[in-house]
Amino acid sequence: MAATASPVTEIAYEDGTFTVTTTTAFKTNVFKFRLGDEFEETTGDGRTCKSIVSQDGKKWIHKQKDTKEGGLETIIVRDFLDEDMNMELSVGEIVCKRVYKKL
């Protein structure tokens, strides 16, 4: 079902804090962060994670560590290009890629 969703992601910045809102026909997920600061996040699939987002050039590297014992680590790389945002999500050896077009 998630593969058929056409998400829209909006990124806002105010006073050093980014707000990322992703909306699909099924749900809306919002998280706020400051680059380099750890924060608690509830993921789109309901997991609670300790997360941190760093920046490398035009890329954000977003690491999520599930707070459950033995929980998985997810790494999301968002590459901001002129007209697109390429996202690569990795959990272990599983990789998902998605391209977002600028509106």
C-alpha positions in Angstrom: 0.0 0.0 0.0 2.8 2.4 0.9 4.4 1.9 -2.5 1.2 3.2 -4.2 1.2 6.4 -2.2 2.3 9.6 -3.8 3.8 11.6 -0.9 4.3 15.3 -0.8 7.1 16.5 1.5 7.3 20.1 2.7 10.4 21.4 4.4 10.2 24.6 6.5 13.0 26.4 8.4 12.6 28.8 11.3 15.0 29.9 14.1 17.4 27.0 13.4 14.8 24.3 13.4 13.6 22.3 10.3 10.1 21.0 10.1 9.5 18.2 7.6 5.9 17.3 6.8 5.2 14.3 4.6 1.6 13.9 3.5 0.0 11.0 1.6 -3.7 10.0 1.1 -3.3 7.7 4.2 -1.6 9.9 6.8 0.6 12.8 7.6 3.9 12.5 9.4 5.8 15.5 10.9 9.1 15.7 12.6 11.2 18.7 13.7 15.0 18.9 14.3 18.1 20.9 14.5 21.1 19.7 12.5 23.4 17.6 14.6 21.0 17.4 17.7 19.5 14.1 18.7 15.7 14.1 18.9 12.9 11.6 19.5 10.8 10.7 16.5 7.8 8.7 15.8 8.2 7.2 12.3 5.4 6.8 9.7 5.1 3.2 10.6 4.7 4.0 14.3 8.2 3.2 15.7 9.7 5.4 18.3 13.3 6.3 17.4 16.2 8.3 18.6 17.2 10.3 15.5 19.9 12.7 14.3 20.2 14.5 11.0 23.5 15.8 9.8 24.4 17.6 6.6 27.1 16.8 4.0 27.0 19.4 1.2 23.5 19.2 -0.3 22.7 15.9 1.5 21.0 15.3 4.8 22.0 12.0 6.5 19.1 11.0 8.8 19.9 8.2 11.2 17.0 6.6 13.2 17.7 4.1 15.9 14.6 2.2 17.1 14.3 2.6 20.9 13.2 -1.1 21.4 15.9 -3.4 22.5 17.4 -5.0 19.4 15.7 -2.4 17.3 16.9 -1.7 13.8 18.8 1.4 12.6 17.5 3.1 9.5 19.5 5.5 7.4 17.8 8.0 5.1 19.9 10.1 2.8 18.1 13.0 1.1 20.1 14.5 -1.8 18.8 18.0 -2.7 19.3 18.7 -6.4 18.0 21.7 -8.4 14.7 20.2 -9.4 14.5 17.0 -7.4 15.1 15.5 -4.0 16.5 11.9 -4.2 15.8 9.9 -1.1 17.5 6.6 -0.3 16.3 4.7 2.8 18.4 1.7 4.0 17.7 -0.9 6.7 20.5 -3.4 6.8 20.8 -4.7 3.2 17.4 -3.5 2.2 17.4 -0.2 0.2 14.4 1.8 -1.1 14.8 4.8 -3.5 12.3 7.5 -4.2 12.6 10.7 -6.3 10.6 13.7 -5.3 9.9 16.4 -7.9 10.0 20.1 -6.9 6.6 21.7 -7.0 
